[in-house]
Amino acid sequence: MCGIALIVYGIRIDLSPSTLSQSPNPEPLVTVSVDDLKAALRRRGPDSLGSKKVILQYNKNLSSVEDRELVSVVIEDAEIENDQSYLQNCSNGKAGNYNQLGNIGELQFIGATLQLRGLNPIIQPFVDSYGDVLIYNGEIFGGIHVESDRNDGEVLMQTLANCCSCGSNGHTGPCSVAGHGCNSVPNVFSTIKGPWAIIYWQESSRTLWFGRDAFGRRSLVVHWPTVKDSRFLLSSVSPFSSVYQSSDFEVENGTHHNFWEELSCGIYSLSMDASKLHGYLAGEVKKHEWGNAMLSELIKWERVSFNPKPDELHGSLNETLEGQRHRHPASSDIVTFESGPDQTMVSLPAHNVLSALRKSVILRASQYRIFEAVRCYSRQEEHVPVAVLFSGGLDSMILSALLDECLDPSYGIDLLNVSFDGQSAPDRISAKAGVKELRRIAPLRRWKLVEIDSDLSKLTLEMKHVMSLINPANTYMDLNIGVALWLAASGDGWVSERPGNNSDEDQQRLRYKSEARIVLVGSGADEQCAGYGRHRTKYRCGGWHGLNEEMKLDVQRIWKRNMGRDDRCIADNGKEARFPFLDEDVIKVLLDIPLWEVTNLDQPSGTGDKKILREVARMLGLHEAAVLPKRAIQFGSRIARESNRNVFGSNRAANQASAGSVVINRS
């Protein structure tokens, strides 16, 4: 996990309607400085912080402005620190002195790194011998080969250096070096399997490339140039200065203009042209098509089979798997799966989902060489490299069981559970039951249930901080979820140590802070497997077609509703969130399965919803978890109840207020 940011000065940017979403509301007065960005990014990337600046200049050897060639110079960190007066002038729109010297535009790249891969320490931004600059926040789990001892950012930089410039705004024709081992920047970005947000300066084409992966698993927010602030900014997170200083939270109805907005998923370029503007630099933002056919299909999320025939429905949904086996003993759709001493009859689709999920967790829990360094200062038997955001529910139980299969047995696993109602919160109760079931199926693993207890009434400063993290999201639901995620990911809580006789009685509760830098999160399971209550409503009203359309909508908007917010809140603790259910291969496997094999909403909650994941849980020996109903974190942790009481006076008043568009007023 890393934090990246870009500040562009002195460039007149042409924004197409498809790129910029305009708001009719007044623009807020917000001041965002380089130091503000660095402070916010450093929380995400505590291992190193670096900055580079690309200065765009005219070639002064040419007499005519129209004929002058655009050249660039990369300035190192130390030189940037000595140039703060100019940066301040740029932020105030007073860059005239530099224009007189021939400098007409600047791009400042900032990168903070939480290093999880690679044998040698790295510092961003990456700069190569060609003058290309890269800041990268992501993980390459496939598509581009990365050796186990290499840093994937360095490998990506080397791959991009071999790209042609044919995909930029200034090159609209066919690739001039096709067949000569070169690739385009959009094709390289499209090849990556895994989460990413990237900002890349390609010196050969004078083009700035930026974007985020197709499902928005890494945050990237944008400030498009405005009258009050003509800079173009990109950042992993909104700094605290972007949130208005207010003494309390208020509720307002309607929408408002925000300084930041979520950058839509995709690949963008900003090409520079100084030939036609006397003394000024113009840039045009262009959005590019994905260069990967499979990825394009996943984005469209078109399920082939979603409306079953009567015989398919009765054969797959209304009978038990054992009954199917009895009626169709030679059926290829039923397989026998051994879980410990037991045998479980499961459908072939469920077996395929389990295989894809297992591979996904293996990729996200691999012990890269960076972990070797940890053993120098921490005893291996105490080291916990990976934790799970844990409610004890279906999704987190599946991830925990798979993590146990994939992780070296010498490591422990921390299960991070947050509660705003002590031991009485539903998620705390299910978490305690869940860890008992995990200990039953994996007794040799060192499981630690980390109980993170909080009192909402004592979190005034923390709430304001989380407001800056969820920004540009601005509803109380976003704030509640953000606070719960932020506290849970901190791993700062209590663990109960069992005495030598392994009795649950007389347990000692000790202070504990998880040092795991990777956190597995179950995001994406509900959207793909019909886990929300609204899915049942859509099914009742619109049948299978209505359900399929609602699930498609959920997957296609997950980047805006969930992923950016969740990434920002978790990463603020210096932790990296990884989402096994949103692995590209897992999405494809689930999408290829007929909808009636994925879910059966004619059956009650805890049985038919997320049907296929319940089969997966049984295959893993998690029979108790397999029947648990869905419960969102804001309700399971009881933060929603406490928040409603603080803000509205009661849950009933909160429900009445939610009939409108309830947002946080930061003014």
VEXVEXZA-129874 format. One line per field, with one value per residue (C-alpha): residue in three letters; x, y, z; residue number from 1. Coordinates in steps of 0.02 Angstrom, whole numbers. Each point is the difference from the previous one (the first is absolute). Example, Ala and Ser with C-alpha at 12.3 -4.5 7.8 and 13.67 -1.06 7.14 Angstrom:
BEGIN
kese <- c(ALA, SER) $
X <- c(615, 69) $
Y <- c(-225, 172) $
Z <- c(390, -33) $
zadren <- c(1, 2) $
//
This chain:
BEGIN
kese <- c(MET, CYS, GLY, ILE, ALA, LEU, ILE, VAL, TYR, GLY, ILE, ARG, ILE, ASP, LEU, SER, PRO, SER, THR, LEU, SER, GLN, SER, PRO, ASN, PRO, GLU, PRO, LEU, VAL, THR, VAL, SER, VAL, ASP, ASP, LEU, LYS, ALA, ALA, LEU, ARG, ARG, ARG, GLY, PRO, ASP, SER, LEU, GLY, SER, LYS, LYS, VAL, ILE, LEU, GLN, TYR, ASN, LYS, ASN, LEU, SER, SER, VAL, GLU, ASP, ARG, GLU, LEU, VAL, SER, VAL, VAL, ILE, GLU, ASP, ALA, GLU, ILE, GLU, ASN, ASP, GLN, SER, TYR, LEU, GLN, ASN, CYS, SER, ASN, GLY, LYS, ALA, GLY, ASN, TYR, ASN, GLN, LEU, GLY, ASN, ILE, GLY, GLU, LEU, GLN, PHE, ILE, GLY, ALA, THR, LEU, GLN, LEU, ARG, GLY, LEU, ASN, PRO, ILE, ILE, GLN, PRO, PHE, VAL, ASP, SER, TYR, GLY, ASP, VAL, LEU, ILE, TYR, ASN, GLY, GLU, ILE, PHE, GLY, GLY, ILE, HIS, VAL, GLU, SER, ASP, ARG, ASN, ASP, GLY, GLU, VAL, LEU, MET, GLN, THR, LEU, ALA, ASN, CYS, CYS, SER, CYS, GLY, SER, ASN, GLY, HIS, THR, GLY, PRO, CYS, SER, VAL, ALA, GLY, HIS, GLY, CYS, ASN, SER, VAL, PRO, ASN, VAL, PHE, SER, THR, ILE, LYS, GLY, PRO, TRP, ALA, ILE, ILE, TYR, TRP, GLN, GLU, SER, SER, ARG, THR, LEU, TRP, PHE, GLY, ARG, ASP, ALA, PHE, GLY, ARG, ARG, SER, LEU, VAL, VAL, HIS, TRP, PRO, THR, VAL, LYS, ASP, SER, ARG, PHE, LEU, LEU, SER, SER, VAL, SER, PRO, PHE, SER, SER, VAL, TYR, GLN, SER, SER, ASP, PHE, GLU, VAL, GLU, ASN, GLY, THR, HIS, HIS, ASN, PHE, TRP, GLU, GLU, LEU, SER, CYS, GLY, ILE, TYR, SER, LEU, SER, MET, ASP, ALA, SER, LYS, LEU, HIS, GLY, TYR, LEU, ALA, GLY, GLU, VAL, LYS, LYS, HIS, GLU, TRP, GLY, ASN, ALA, MET, LEU, SER, GLU, LEU, ILE, LYS, TRP, GLU, ARG, VAL, SER, PHE, ASN, PRO, LYS, PRO, ASP, GLU, LEU, HIS, GLY, SER, LEU, ASN, GLU, THR, LEU, GLU, GLY, GLN, ARG, HIS, ARG, HIS, PRO, ALA, SER, SER, ASP, ILE, VAL, THR, PHE, GLU, SER, GLY, PRO, ASP, GLN, THR, MET, VAL, SER, LEU, PRO, ALA, HIS, ASN, VAL, LEU, SER, ALA, LEU, ARG, LYS, SER, VAL, ILE, LEU, ARG, ALA, SER, GLN, TYR, ARG, ILE, PHE, GLU, ALA, VAL, ARG, CYS, TYR, SER, ARG, GLN, GLU, GLU, HIS, VAL, PRO, VAL, ALA, VAL, LEU, PHE, SER, GLY, GLY, LEU, ASP, SER, MET, ILE, LEU, SER, ALA, LEU, LEU, ASP, GLU, CYS, LEU, ASP, PRO, SER, TYR, GLY, ILE, ASP, LEU, LEU, ASN, VAL, SER, PHE, ASP, GLY, GLN, SER, ALA, PRO, ASP, ARG, ILE, SER, ALA, LYS, ALA, GLY, VAL, LYS, GLU, LEU, ARG, ARG, ILE, ALA, PRO, LEU, ARG, ARG, TRP, LYS, LEU, VAL, GLU, ILE, ASP, SER, ASP, LEU, SER, LYS, LEU, THR, LEU, GLU, MET, LYS, HIS, VAL, MET, SER, LEU, ILE, ASN, PRO, ALA, ASN, THR, TYR, MET, ASP, LEU, ASN, ILE, GLY, VAL, ALA, LEU, TRP, LEU, ALA, ALA, SER, GLY, ASP, GLY, TRP, VAL, SER, GLU, ARG, PRO, GLY, ASN, ASN, SER, ASP, GLU, ASP, GLN, GLN, ARG, LEU, ARG, TYR, LYS, SER, GLU, ALA, ARG, ILE, VAL, LEU, VAL, GLY, SER, GLY, ALA, ASP, GLU, GLN, CYS, ALA, GLY, TYR, GLY, ARG, HIS, ARG, THR, LYS, TYR, ARG, CYS, GLY, GLY, TRP, HIS, GLY, LEU, ASN, GLU, GLU, MET, LYS, LEU, ASP, VAL, GLN, ARG, ILE, TRP, LYS, ARG, ASN, MET, GLY, ARG, ASP, ASP, ARG, CYS, ILE, ALA, ASP, ASN, GLY, LYS, GLU, ALA, ARG, PHE, PRO, PHE, LEU, ASP, GLU, ASP, VAL, ILE, LYS, VAL, LEU, LEU, ASP, ILE, PRO, LEU, TRP, GLU, VAL, THR, ASN, LEU, ASP, GLN, PRO, SER, GLY, THR, GLY, ASP, LYS, LYS, ILE, LEU, ARG, GLU, VAL, ALA, ARG, MET, LEU, GLY, LEU, HIS, GLU, ALA, ALA, VAL, LEU, PRO, LYS, ARG, ALA, ILE, GLN, PHE, GLY, SER, ARG, ILE, ALA, ARG, GLU, SER, ASN, ARG, ASN, VAL, PHE, GLY, SER, ASN, ARG, ALA, ALA, ASN, GLN, ALA, SER, ALA, GLY, SER, VAL, VAL, ILE, ASN, ARG, SER) $
X <- c(0, 62, -59, 23, -39, 28, -11, -2, 35, -8, -94, -166, -94, -141, -129, -122, -179, 28, 147, -66, -160, -59, -94, -120, 43, 131, 180, 71, 151, 131, 188, 101, 188, 142, 33, -183, 11, 164, -68, -154, 98, 132, -131, -33, 183, 105, 157, 57, -55, 68, -38, 53, -45, -7, 24, -64, 97, 20, 158, 73, 113, -151, -42, -186, -124, -100, 154, 65, 16, -66, 133, -7, 119, -18, 46, 50, -73, 131, -25, -188, 20, 97, -136, -148, -23, -35, -122, -93, -7, -67, -139, -45, 7, 158, 124, 49, 185, 22, -89, 127, 138, -81, -86, -183, -62, 43, -52, 44, -6, -11, 12, -8, 35, -57, 120, -64, 99, 180, 164, 72, -79, -80, -50, -132, -14, 91, 104, 90, 140, -125, -76, -160, -78, -115, -96, -94, -122, -49, 44, 39, -72, 6, 13, 178, 129, 80, 135, -27, 147, -45, -105, -147, 11, 177, -55, -145, 117, 113, -151, -67, 172, -20, -167, -25, -82, -138, -140, 21, -110, 126, 8, -170, 57, 53, 152, 158, 104, -127, 85, 164, -27, -78, -165, -111, -25, -188, 35, 126, -121, -137, 112, 23, -98, -24, -43, 88, 1, 138, 70, 133, 95, 57, 141, 6, -178, -10, -154, -65, -90, -110, -141, -63, -49, -167, -79, 77, 88, 127, -54, 38, -91, 13, -18, -36, 58, -124, -6, 51, 137, 70, 112, -34, 21, -4, 20, -30, -87, -74, 108, -80, 5, -131, -129, -75, 35, -163, -41, -134, -87, -159, -122, -52, -110, 62, 169, 151, 158, 155, 180, 41, -93, 32, 92, -104, 84, 99, 157, 27, 132, 43, 107, 92, 0, 90, 10, -160, -15, 117, 91, -125, -12, -161, -51, -144, -66, -48, -75, 61, -79, 57, 121, -49, -151, -31, 5, -123, -120, 14, -39, -156, -51, -116, -55, -55, -117, -109, -179, -21, -119, -116, 99, 164, -74, -72, 155, 122, -92, -142, 91, 146, 166, -16, -168, 75, 136, -131, -101, 149, 144, 102, -31, 155, -74, 23, 168, 53, 110, 93, 10, 95, -84, -162, -55, -108, -102, 23, -41, 137, -28, 34, 157, 58, -33, 99, 146, 0, -13, 140, 113, -50, 45, 165, 48, -47, 87, 161, 154, 105, 182, -36, -66, 173, 61, -133, 77, 157, -89, -153, -10, -83, -118, -73, -8, -170, 18, -185, -160, -184, -134, -109, -184, -17, -121, -1, 124, 131, -9, 33, 148, 70, -12, 81, 137, 39, 22, 113, 108, 158, -54, 132, -92, -148, -159, -82, -189, -45, -172, -73, -144, -89, -101, 132, -34, -183, 21, -62, 167, 94, -113, 18, 188, 22, -101, 97, 172, -56, -51, 165, 96, -99, 47, 178, 55, 186, -19, 28, -163, -16, -168, 46, -146, 1, -123, -51, -117, -71, -29, 188, 52, -24, 173, 5, -167, 67, 153, -106, -107, 155, 32, -174, -1, -75, -129, -107, -145, -19, -1, 170, 64, -62, 77, 160, 23, -31, 124, 130, -6, -4, 149, 102, 6, 14, -102, -3, 31, -55, 137, -58, 87, 103, -149, -83, -154, -106, -24, 111, 72, 120, -40, 162, 36, 56, 36, 6, 157, -71, 26, -121, -186, -118, -173, -158, -57, -87, -79, -173, -5, 43, -100, -159, 36, -93, -180, -38, 43, -144, -115, 51, -26, -176, -45, 96, 40, 165, 24, -27, 122, 132, -14, 15, 156, 75, -31, 81, 158, 17, -15, 100, 149, -99, -107, 126, 176, 78, -72, 52, 176, 28, -62, 99, 160, 7, 64, 150, -89, -42, -176, -13, -165, 2, -182, 44, 139, -27, -5, -123, -115, 8, -37, -151, -63, 9, -112, -190, -79, -113, 156, 70, -152, -177, -102, -155, 84, 19, 145, 151, -45, -34, 90, 182, -43, 160, 110, -94, 47, 181, -6, -64, 141, 121, -83, -83, -173, -52, 59, -90, -171, 38, -105, 76, 37, 84, 145, -91, -139, 102, 122, -146, 80, -157, -108, 118, 19, -188, -21, 135, -54, -188, -48, -65, -1, -178, 48, 149, -111, -116, 146, 71, -154, 88, 178, 93, 178, 130, 10, 183, -30) $
Y <- c(0, 171, 179, 97, 178, 117, 189, 81, 187, 118, -107, 46, -164, -36, -109, -100, -21, -188, 36, 140, -6, 177, 53, 149, 38, 128, -55, -15, 100, -133, 16, -157, 18, -117, -26, -46, -133, -68, -15, -95, -114, -39, -85, -119, -27, 8, -82, 140, 166, 79, 138, 44, 149, 7, 176, 33, 132, 76, -34, 176, -29, 24, 184, -14, -49, -96, -101, -34, -181, -62, -79, -66, -13, -113, 84, -105, 9, 116, 128, -6, 37, 158, 58, 17, 185, -40, -137, 124, 123, -136, -42, 185, 12, 109, -95, 145, 0, -179, 36, 136, -128, -118, -115, -17, -149, -116, -173, -49, -186, -58, -182, -79, -186, -144, -128, -179, -68, 1, -42, 175, 160, 112, 183, 74, 86, -117, 91, -86, 53, 60, 129, -101, 18, -125, 1, -161, -66, -179, -183, -101, -173, -51, 62, 62, -121, 55, -105, -38, 109, 148, 152, 7, 190, -15, -137, 107, 147, -109, -65, 175, 58, -118, 76, 101, 171, -45, -1, 182, 143, 54, -171, -57, -115, -182, -50, 43, -135, -142, -168, 68, -56, 164, 25, 148, 74, -38, -181, -19, 74, -115, -152, 19, -122, 77, 168, 156, 188, 71, 170, -8, 132, -64, 113, -58, 60, 139, -90, -22, -167, -35, -112, -137, -181, -53, -32, 147, -107, 138, 177, 147, 166, 147, 189, 68, 180, 133, 189, 2, -131, -25, -145, -179, -119, -187, -86, -165, 93, 169, 90, 65, 178, -51, -24, 159, 42, -22, -26, -130, -102, 65, -75, 82, -56, 10, -4, 113, 31, -88, 49, -184, -134, -185, -27, -117, -166, 0, 58, 184, 104, 184, 54, 166, 121, 167, 40, 100, 94, 148, -32, -125, -189, -88, -176, -110, -142, -156, -163, -161, -168, -152, -105, -167, -93, -104, 155, 89, -147, 5, 186, -28, -136, -89, -166, -122, -105, 91, -55, -187, -120, -93, -162, 93, 91, -156, -102, 127, 96, -93, -161, -39, -46, -174, -15, 49, -129, -133, 45, 32, -108, 32, 187, 103, 145, -87, -40, -78, 109, -62, 119, -86, -164, 51, -5, 140, -7, 164, 70, 18, 189, 14, -103, 119, 151, -77, -35, 179, 73, -110, 60, 179, -14, -86, 147, 126, -92, -51, 23, 117, 23, 161, -109, -76, 166, -5, -154, 98, 99, -104, -180, -100, -88, 171, 74, 29, 63, -12, 41, -16, 132, -118, 0, -188, 6, -106, 102, 30, -181, -63, 119, -53, -185, 24, 108, -141, -117, 121, 77, -77, -97, 88, 167, 54, 78, 153, 15, 185, 33, 170, 33, 155, -100, -102, -186, 24, 55, -132, -4, -29, -147, -78, 33, -97, -144, 11, -12, -156, -80, 49, -75, -159, -20, 70, -35, 25, 177, 143, 95, 166, 86, 184, 87, 184, 88, 181, 130, 111, 145, 13, 4, 184, 29, -173, 30, 159, -94, -138, 134, 49, -183, -39, 163, 21, -121, 103, -97, -58, -178, 29, 78, -144, -130, 102, 16, -186, -48, 125, -62, -184, 17, 85, -169, 90, -97, -146, -186, -134, -121, -173, -83, -158, -116, 83, 38, 148, 47, 127, 68, 145, 150, 82, 156, -42, 90, -100, 33, -84, 113, -94, -10, -115, 74, -83, 142, -54, -160, 76, 91, -157, -127, 97, 31, 164, 19, 105, -150, -96, 149, 11, -186, 10, 146, -39, -186, -69, 138, 137, -85, -18, 184, 55, -107, 68, 177, -40, -70, 142, 135, -85, 112, 156, -64, -108, -31, 174, 37, -169, 10, 173, -46, -161, 66, 149, -124, -48, -161, -69, -62, -149, -60, -185, 1, 136, -97, 2, -190, -14, 127, -96, -168, 71, 87, -160, -92, 6, 123, -132, -97, 155, 47, -58, 141, -107, -75, 92, 110, -102, -138, 60, 168, -23, -183, -43, 75, -100, -156, 59, 23, -178, -64, 86, -81, 162, -71, 128, 148, -71, 46, 174, 143, 155, 145, 162, 66, 158, -106, -148, 114, 109, 162, 43, -13, 109, 125, 14, 36, 134, 86, -26, -46, -172, -133, 47, 182, -59, -108, 147, 112, -129, 18, 153, 21, 10, 59, 70, 189, 48, 188) $
Z <- c(0, -44, -5, -161, -53, -146, -10, -172, -13, -146, -126, -77, -3, -121, 86, -105, 64, 22, 116, 111, 104, 31, 157, -1, 182, 54, 3, 177, 52, 41, 16, -35, 18, -43, 186, 29, -134, 64, 177, -58, -116, 131, 108, -145, -42, 158, -73, -116, -73, -157, -123, -177, -108, -190, -66, -176, -94, -171, -97, 9, -149, -115, -29, -39, 136, -129, -48, 173, 50, 168, 110, 178, 148, 152, 165, 150, 176, 75, -137, 26, 185, -45, -118, 118, -38, -181, 47, 110, -144, -114, 122, 1, -189, 1, -107, -112, 45, -58, -163, -35, 22, -124, 126, -45, 100, 142, 59, 177, 42, 182, 53, 174, 10, 110, -71, -4, -147, -53, 83, -7, 69, -129, 0, -114, -121, -118, -133, -143, -116, -131, 118, 29, 174, 86, 164, 29, 130, -32, -10, -156, 29, -183, -179, 23, 68, 164, 82, 185, 53, -112, 35, -118, -17, -68, -121, -59, -30, -108, -97, -32, -61, -149, -51, -157, 5, -124, 128, 51, -57, -130, -82, -63, -139, 7, 102, -98, 83, 2, -14, 70, 179, 56, 88, 40, 173, 3, -47, 141, 126, -65, 19, 188, 107, 169, 78, -59, -10, -111, -50, -136, -99, -170, -54, -182, -35, 131, 65, 176, 24, 151, 54, 114, -25, -71, 171, 92, 130, 29, 37, -112, 23, -118, 5, -173, -30, 53, 7, 183, -18, -175, 50, -55, 147, 23, 169, 86, 141, 44, 129, 158, -68, -128, 138, 67, 181, 92, 183, -29, -134, -77, -123, -161, -143, -178, -84, 6, -97, 66, -29, -35, -95, -28, -163, -107, -35, -161, -89, -37, -88, 5, -147, -7, -146, 6, -185, -18, 163, 21, 162, 68, 2, -48, 47, -51, 108, -95, 65, -83, -31, 97, -101, 77, -72, 157, 109, -114, 19, 189, 0, -105, 125, -121, 75, -134, 108, 124, -41, 38, -82, 120, -9, 32, 147, 81, -35, 70, 134, 79, 39, 112, -76, 72, -86, -166, 24, 33, -154, -114, 62, -158, -3, -37, 98, 168, 78, 164, 108, 153, 147, 138, 45, -87, -180, -69, -160, -92, -170, -129, -10, 187, -20, -138, 110, 142, -116, -65, 176, 63, -141, 36, 184, -42, -111, 135, 143, -88, 104, -105, 43, 95, 142, 21, 70, 135, 77, 41, 135, 41, 54, -139, 121, 45, -175, -79, -180, -50, 97, -44, 26, 100, 49, 15, -146, -157, -104, 133, 58, -176, -19, 169, -39, -170, 75, 121, -148, -93, 136, 71, 156, 106, -14, 103, -70, 79, -13, 17, 75, 45, 120, 62, 127, 88, 7, -47, -181, -124, -91, 164, 42, -172, 0, 162, -70, -163, 78, 94, -164, -80, 145, -24, -184, 21, 180, -35, -64, 123, -18, 90, 10, 20, 86, -45, 115, -24, 71, -136, 120, 30, -183, -45, -72, -78, -86, -80, -59, -77, -84, -99, -43, -66, -99, -131, 73, 118, 76, 179, -61, -83, 161, 107, -114, -15, 188, 26, -136, 59, 180, -50, -117, 137, 88, 168, 125, 121, -11, 122, 48, 48, 148, -18, 18, -152, 101, -55, 182, 88, -162, 14, -109, -57, -100, -177, -163, -160, -103, -156, -150, -113, 40, -95, -25, -64, -113, -160, 67, 29, -166, -100, 100, 44, 183, 26, 55, -154, -107, 78, -30, -183, -20, 72, -112, -159, 4, -61, -128, 130, 119, -135, -47, 182, 26, -160, 61, 167, -79, -124, 133, 138, -41, 47, 142, 92, -60, 3, 172, 72, -72, 74, 174, 14, -79, 119, 131, -107, -51, -172, -33, -117, -72, -51, -58, -127, -82, -189, -12, 145, -83, -164, 82, 92, -156, -102, 124, -29, 120, 78, 50, 86, 102, 41, 75, 14, 152, 166, 51, 50, -123, -177, -4, -52, -24, -91, 137, 130, -97, -1, 189, 23, -110, 119, 151, 56, 29, 130, -103, -153, 72, 68, -70, -80, 118, -55, 103, 54, 76, 61, 93, 61, -56, -100, 157, 102, -142, -23, 185, -2, -159, -11, 178, -47, -135, -48, -31, -102, -109, -31, -46, -118, -110, -71, -61, 165, -13, 117, -3, 13, -5) $
zadren <- c(1, 2, 3, 4, 5, 6, 7, 8, 9, 10, 11, 12, 13, 14, 15, 16, 17, 18, 19, 20, 21, 22, 23, 24, 25, 26, 27, 28, 29, 30, 31, 32, 33, 34, 35, 36, 37, 38, 39, 40, 41, 42, 43, 44, 45, 46, 47, 48, 49, 50, 51, 52, 53, 54, 55, 56, 57, 58, 59, 60, 61, 62, 63, 64, 65, 66, 67, 68, 69, 70, 71, 72, 73, 74, 75, 76, 77, 78, 79, 80, 81, 82, 83, 84, 85, 86, 87, 88, 89, 90, 91, 92, 93, 94, 95, 96, 97, 98, 99, 100, 101, 102, 103, 104, 105, 106, 107, 108, 109, 110, 111, 112, 113, 114, 115, 116, 117, 118, 119, 120, 121, 122, 123, 124, 125, 126, 127, 128, 129, 130, 131, 132, 133, 134, 135, 136, 137, 138, 139, 140, 141, 142, 143, 144, 145, 146, 147, 148, 149, 150, 151, 152, 153, 154, 155, 156, 157, 158, 159, 160, 161, 162, 163, 164, 165, 166, 167, 168, 169, 170, 171, 172, 173, 174, 175, 176, 177, 178, 179, 180, 181, 182, 183, 184, 185, 186, 187, 188, 189, 190, 191, 192, 193, 194, 195, 196, 197, 198, 199, 200, 201, 202, 203, 204, 205, 206, 207, 208, 209, 210, 211, 212, 213, 214, 215, 216, 217, 218, 219, 220, 221, 222, 223, 224, 225, 226, 227, 228, 229, 230, 231, 232, 233, 234, 235, 236, 237, 238, 239, 240, 241, 242, 243, 244, 245, 246, 247, 248, 249, 250, 251, 252, 253, 254, 255, 256, 257, 258, 259, 260, 261, 262, 263, 264, 265, 266, 267, 268, 269, 270, 271, 272, 273, 274, 275, 276, 277, 278, 279, 280, 281, 282, 283, 284, 285, 286, 287, 288, 289, 290, 291, 292, 293, 294, 295, 296, 297, 298, 299, 300, 301, 302, 303, 304, 305, 306, 307, 308, 309, 310, 311, 312, 313, 314, 315, 316, 317, 318, 319, 320, 321, 322, 323, 324, 325, 326, 327, 328, 329, 330, 331, 332, 333, 334, 335, 336, 337, 338, 339, 340, 341, 342, 343, 344, 345, 346, 347, 348, 349, 350, 351, 352, 353, 354, 355, 356, 357, 358, 359, 360, 361, 362, 363, 364, 365, 366, 367, 368, 369, 370, 371, 372, 373, 374, 375, 376, 377, 378, 379, 380, 381, 382, 383, 384, 385, 386, 387, 388, 389, 390, 391, 392, 393, 394, 395, 396, 397, 398, 399, 400, 401, 402, 403, 404, 405, 406, 407, 408, 409, 410, 411, 412, 413, 414, 415, 416, 417, 418, 419, 420, 421, 422, 423, 424, 425, 426, 427, 428, 429, 430, 431, 432, 433, 434, 435, 436, 437, 438, 439, 440, 441, 442, 443, 444, 445, 446, 447, 448, 449, 450, 451, 452, 453, 454, 455, 456, 457, 458, 459, 460, 461, 462, 463, 464, 465, 466, 467, 468, 469, 470, 471, 472, 473, 474, 475, 476, 477, 478, 479, 480, 481, 482, 483, 484, 485, 486, 487, 488, 489, 490, 491, 492, 493, 494, 495, 496, 497, 498, 499, 500, 501, 502, 503, 504, 505, 506, 507, 508, 509, 510, 511, 512, 513, 514, 515, 516, 517, 518, 519, 520, 521, 522, 523, 524, 525, 526, 527, 528, 529, 530, 531, 532, 533, 534, 535, 536, 537, 538, 539, 540, 541, 542, 543, 544, 545, 546, 547, 548, 549, 550, 551, 552, 553, 554, 555, 556, 557, 558, 559, 560, 561, 562, 563, 564, 565, 566, 567, 568, 569, 570, 571, 572, 573, 574, 575, 576, 577, 578, 579, 580, 581, 582, 583, 584, 585, 586, 587, 588, 589, 590, 591, 592, 593, 594, 595, 596, 597, 598, 599, 600, 601, 602, 603, 604, 605, 606, 607, 608, 609, 610, 611, 612, 613, 614, 615, 616, 617, 618, 619, 620, 621, 622, 623, 624, 625, 626, 627, 628, 629, 630, 631, 632, 633, 634, 635, 636, 637, 638, 639, 640, 641, 642, 643, 644, 645, 646, 647, 648, 649, 650, 651, 652, 653, 654, 655, 656, 657, 658, 659, 660, 661, 662, 663, 664, 665, 666, 667) $
//
